Every structure is written in C-alpha cells, then in structure tokens.
C-alpha cells in the first residue's frame, strides 16, 4: 500500500537557466532602429547645444540706453523752489527751479555713482551708499563725494518747451555752471 499523502521533496523544481547573451548574435531590426534613433538624437542634441553656444558668441547682449536728449515740458509746469523727480528713473535727471533759473542735475553721486535721494523735508540730496549730501543746487557738503553733481545742457525749443541734452555736461569745479547752456533764465 502506498501512502496517499505525498511528502514534499526538498529538491527545487527544475527550471531552465537563462540563455547568456552573446555579442556575436545578430541584432534584430527593431533593436537596431531603436538604438540608431537614440544615438542620432543624442548626436543632434549635442550639435544643437554647440550651435547655440556659437550663436550666443556671435550675437552678444546689447545694452540699449534711453535717448540722451528729451523734452521736459514747459517752464510753467515747474514750481519755484522745488525739485522735480519726474525724469529721475527714465532719464536720470532732476529738474530744479529757483526764483531766477531752471537747471538740470544728473542723478548720480560723484563719489561712486549711486543714485542719491531727494529729501524734501531736509532740502537736500542724500546718497544712500556712503552718505554724501548735496544742496539743492548740487553742491556737495557732506560725505565722501569729491565734487558737486553735474548739470546737463538745457535750452528752449522754438515753441517754448524745455529741451535737455545729456551729452553735454557742466561741472561746477571747472567754472562751467556759469555757461548759459547749463541753466535757463526765467
């Protein structure tokens, strides 16, 4: 009589081992096309990268600056005793009107080129970088600024509008502030 219950054997089931990949075997068409596309794609990507670098070298960044001359309205638009900051950001110029004249000051500190702020309550320009102070006239009186602010050329057009030309600058220490183009008599 044989035992109806079979005992499990401790021997593993027979499986066939995986076939080793041989380098000598021919590649099937699908694998060849897939790897060819991947290889050529990588090659084209590298060439595109190099092409982009060459184009970047051939066409560098260009700094576009605003026009160096502009119209600033009519003299009646400026209040006596006040500093107009209307053109500070766009053109880098303050327009100052006193009882006798209108003049245009450059908005950069003569120390290191920072942009001073107009402090209306203290009646002065104050540079936030190193503390240089300038009177409303542009004369320096405190801090490391070695000289006063520069003035720009200011004239009237034929129809009476103020025309400012930033290509012509006037420096007080050279005696150029007495030049009639450095201010408008009103």
C-alpha positions in Angstrom: 0.0 0.0 0.0 1.1 3.3 -0.8 0.7 6.4 1.3 -2.0 8.7 -0.2 -0.3 11.8 1.2 2.8 12.7 -0.6 5.6 14.3 1.2 7.1 17.4 -0.4 10.5 16.9 -1.7 13.3 19.2 -0.6 14.7 19.4 -4.1 13.9 22.5 -6.2 11.8 22.3 -9.3 13.8 22.0 -12.5 14.0 25.3 -14.4 15.9 26.2 -17.5 18.7 28.7 -16.9 18.5 32.0 -18.9 20.4 31.9 -22.2 23.6 34.0 -22.0 23.7 37.0 -24.3 26.3 36.6 -27.0 27.9 39.6 -28.6 28.2 37.6 -31.8 24.5 37.2 -32.2 22.9 39.4 -34.8 20.7 42.2 -33.5 17.1 42.2 -34.6 15.8 45.1 -36.8 13.7 46.7 -34.1 16.6 47.0 -31.6 18.9 48.3 -34.3 16.4 51.0 -35.3 15.7 52.0 -31.7 19.4 52.4 -30.8 20.1 54.2 -34.0 17.4 56.7 -33.3 18.6 57.2 -29.7 22.3 57.6 -30.9 21.4 60.1 -33.7 19.1 62.0 -31.4 21.9 62.4 -28.9 24.3 63.5 -31.6 21.8 66.1 -32.9 21.2 67.4 -29.4 25.0 67.9 -28.8 25.4 69.6 -32.2 22.4 71.9 -31.3 24.0 72.8 -28.0 27.2 73.7 -29.7 25.4 75.6 -32.3 23.5 77.6 -29.7 26.8 78.5 -27.9 28.3 79.7 -31.2 25.2 81.8 -32.0 25.4 83.3 -28.5 29.0 84.2 -29.1 28.3 85.8 -32.4 25.3 87.8 -31.2 26.2 89.1 -27.7 23.9 91.1 -25.4 23.5 94.7 -26.5 22.9 97.4 -23.9 20.1 99.7 -25.0 20.2 103.0 -23.3 17.5 105.6 -23.4 17.8 108.6 -25.7 20.4 111.2 -24.5 18.1 114.1 -25.2 14.4 114.6 -24.3 11.7 117.2 -24.0 10.7 118.0 -20.4 7.6 120.2 -20.8 7.2 123.9 -20.3 8.8 126.1 -17.7 5.4 127.0 -16.2 5.0 123.3 -15.2 7.8 123.6 -12.6 7.1 125.1 -9.2 9.6 127.7 -7.8 11.8 126.2 -5.0 11.0 122.6 -5.8 12.9 119.6 -7.3 11.1 117.7 -9.9 11.8 113.9 -9.8 9.6 113.2 -12.9 12.6 112.2 -15.1 14.8 110.6 -12.3 14.1 107.0 -13.3 13.6 107.2 -17.0 16.3 109.8 -17.9 18.5 110.1 -14.8 17.8 113.8 -14.3 16.3 116.1 -11.7 14.9 119.5 -12.8 15.3 122.2 -10.2 13.6 125.6 -10.4 14.5 128.5 -8.2 13.4 132.2 -8.4 15.9 133.0 -11.2 16.6 129.9 -13.2 15.9 126.3 -14.1 18.7 123.8 -14.2 19.0 120.0 -14.6 21.2 117.9 -12.3 22.5 114.4 -13.1 21.1 111.7 -10.7 24.4 110.0 -9.9 26.7 110.7 -6.9 30.1 111.9 -7.8 31.7 109.5 -5.3 30.9 106.1 -6.8 27.8 106.7 -9.0 25.0 105.6 -6.7 21.6 107.5 -7.1 21.0 109.9 -4.3 17.5 110.5 -3.0 15.8 113.9 -2.8 14.9 114.6 0.9 12.3 117.3 0.5 11.9 117.9 4.2 15.7 118.4 4.7 16.0 120.3 1.4 19.0 118.2 0.2 20.0 115.2 -1.9 21.4 112.3 0.2 23.3 109.3 -1.2 22.2 106.0 0.4 25.5 104.3 -0.4 28.1 106.3 1.5 26.2 109.3 3.0 27.2 112.1 0.6 25.0 115.1 0.9 24.3 117.7 -1.8 22.4 121.0 -1.5 19.5 121.7 -3.9 22.0 123.5 -6.1 24.1 120.3 -6.4 27.0 121.5 -4.3 28.4 118.7 -2.0 28.6 119.5 1.7 29.0 116.2 3.5 30.3 112.7 2.9 33.0 111.4 0.6 31.7 112.9 -2.7 34.7 114.8 -4.1 32.8 117.3 -6.2 29.3 118.7 -6.8 26.7 117.0 -9.0 26.9 117.6 -12.8 24.4 119.7 -14.8 23.1 118.9 -18.2 22.5 121.2 -21.1 19.1 122.8 -21.0 17.6 125.0 -23.7 14.2 126.0 -25.0 12.8 124.8 -28.3 11.2 127.2 -30.8 7.7 126.6 -29.3 9.0 127.3 -25.7 9.4 123.7 -24.5 12.3 122.6 -22.3 14.9 120.5 -24.2 17.5 118.6 -22.2 20.7 117.2 -23.8 22.6 114.8 -21.6 25.5 114.5 -23.9 26.7 117.9 -22.8 27.7 118.1 -19.0 28.7 121.0 -17.0 30.9 120.8 -13.9 31.0 123.4 -11.2 34.7 122.9 -10.3 35.6 123.8 -13.8 33.5 127.0 -13.7 31.1 125.6 -16.3 27.9 126.4 -14.3 28.1 130.0 -15.5 27.7 128.8 -19.1 24.3 130.0 -20.4 23.6 126.4 -21.6 23.8 125.0 -18.1 20.6 126.8 -17.0 17.5 128.6 -18.2 16.8 132.1 -17.0 13.1 132.6 -16.1 
